[in-house]
Amino acid sequence: MPSSRSFLFDIGNVICSFDFTAMSSRLLARSNNPEAALFTGFASIKDAYETGHSEDREFVSAAIKSTGFTGSPKEFIRIWCEIFTENTKITGLIKALAQQGHELYLLSNTNGLHLDYLQRKFPAFSYFSGGIYSHKVGILKPHEQIYRVALEQLSLNAEETLYIDDLPDNIQTGRLLGLTCHRYLPHRHDDLIKWLAAAGISLC
């Protein structure tokens, strides 16, 4: 068995894909607003929520008002959360890494409702020992400070930590701080397997 390593995983488009287009269509079908105005100002509400400047109830109320959604808060939350699809290739890999004794952590731009939903919906999240989330620390990737918080709070050595993310800017910041990084592309999953093998981690 290979020696234990530490991993930082992004969530969106790595562990799970997400589709805001489907969410938009579902909200539009229940909205009094014209399509062009549906998400006017919504981005700022979302960013405030994902940096911890608003609580769940406050976000839901503001989002319903912004989008003109005519359903209940409970219905909005369901639509807001049902945007994720599990990447079974990655979740299978996560299980294998955990069984080999590697330490797994999350580093994600996310929010409370999504994180709670993901942890309840997908068993693979039970393999992670912890994580750093933008809504908890008030910082979004790719800002350097959220990586520094992760290294400090999770007691990680950057040079010994493998970081997997899908966005080039996030990878760039990780490399600046000394993390060993791989940009994950779902259609090139085998590249990740080869990268792990080069790092001395075989999943066979």
N, C-alpha and C positions, 0 to 999 in steps of 0.2 A: 504494500500500500504506500502511495506517495506521502511525503511529509505534509502535515496540515498547512494550508494556506488560508489567507483571509480574502474574502471577496466582497466587493460593493456592486450591487445590481441596481440599475435604473428599473422603473416599472413600465411606463408607457412605451409601447412599440418594442418592448423587449420581453417582459414576462406576459404582458397582455397587450393586444392591439386595442385601439379605441376609435370610435366613429362618432364625431360630433355632428356629422351631416345627418345621420339617422335621428339623433336627438333633436336637431333643428326641425326636421320634418314632423316629428311627433308633437313638438311644441306649437309649430305653425298651425297644425290641424285643430288645435285647441286655443287659438289666440285671436284676440280682437284687433291685433296690429297687422298692418300690411306687411308682406314679406320683406320689403326693403328696409323697414324700420324695426324688424323683429329684434335684432341684437344691437341696436344703437345703444351704446353705453354699457353693454353687457360685459365687454372685455375688461373694463376697469373694475366692475363688480367681482368678476372671477379672479382677477389678479389680487385684489384686496383680500379676498377669501383665502387664496392659496398662500398668502404671506401672513395669515393670522390676524388681519386687521378687522375681521368680522367673524362672528360666531355662526354656527350652522343655521339657527333660526333667522338671524339677521340676513344672512346671504339668501336663504330661500325666499324671504319676504321681498327683498330688493330685486331678486331675479324674476319673480312672478310679476312684480310691478313693471319691470323693464321690458319684459317680453309680452306682456298682455295675456299671460296664460290664464285660462278661465277655470282650470281644475283646482283641486285642493293641494295644499302643501305636500301631503303624502304622495299624491300622484306626481307632482313635480319631482320630488326626491327619487321616485322610482325611475322616471324618465332620465333624470340627471345621472343616475348610477348605471343604468342598463346600456352602457356604451362599450363595455369591455368584452373582449373575446380572448380566451386563454390561448397562449402559444404553447401547445403541448410538447413541442420539441424542447423548449427552454425549461418548462416545468419538470419534464422528465430528467433533464440535465441537472436541475437544482436538486432533485431528490437523490440522484447519484452522487453529487458532490457532498451532500449532507451525510450520506451513508459512508462516504470515505473519511469523514471526520473534519472536513473543511469548515471554517467559520464563515457564515453567510450573513450579510447585512444589506439593508436597502438604503439608497440615497435618491430621493425623488421630489420633484415638484408636484405636490398633490394637496388634497384638502381632506378635512375630517370625514365628510360623507363618503367620498370615494375610498379612502383608506379603510374605513369600517366595512364597506361593502366588499372590497377586494379580499379582506382577511376572512370574512364570513363565507364568501362565495367560492374561493379557490384554495384547496388544501395546501398547495405548494407554499403559501405564505407562512405556514406553520414551521417551515424549515429554517426560517430566518431568526437569528438571535436578537435582532433589534434593527433600528434604522434611524435615519435623520430625514425629516420631512419639512418641506418649506413652510407649511402652515404652523409648524411647531416652533421653528427658529426664526421666522420672519425674513427669510432670505431665499431667493430663487437661484437655481443654477442658470447660467454658468458663473455666477459671482464666486470669486475665490473663497469668500468667507464661509460659505456653506460647506465647502470641502474641508476647510480647516476645523470647523465645528465637528464634522464627521470623524476626522482623524483623532481629535482630542477626546470627544465624548465616547467614541467606540474603542479607544485605546489601540489605534491602528498605526503601524509603521508604513508610511507611504510606499517605500521601496519594496515592501513585502506584500503589498495589497494589489490584487487584480481587480480592475474596474471595467464594467461592461455597460455601455450606454449606446443609444442610437444616434445622438446628435453630435455633429462635428464640434460645435462650440463647447459642449460639455466635455468632450474628449480632450480638447485642447487645454482647457483649464486643468483637468486631471493630470495631464502630462507635465504642465508647468509646475505642479506641486509634487511631482515625482512618482505618481501612481503608474503602474503598468496597465496600459489601457487597450481596450479593443472596441472599435466601433461595430456594433452589431447591426446587421441587415438581415431581416427574416428570410429573404430569398437566397441568402448566402450563409445559411446556418452552418454548413460544413467548414466555413472559414473559422468559425469560433472553435470547432472541435480541433482543427489543426493548430490554432493559436494555443489552446490549452495543452495540446501534446508537446508543443515547442517549449512550454513552461514546465514540462515534466508531469503533467496531469493527464493520465489516460483513463477513459471512461469504460474501457473494455473489461 
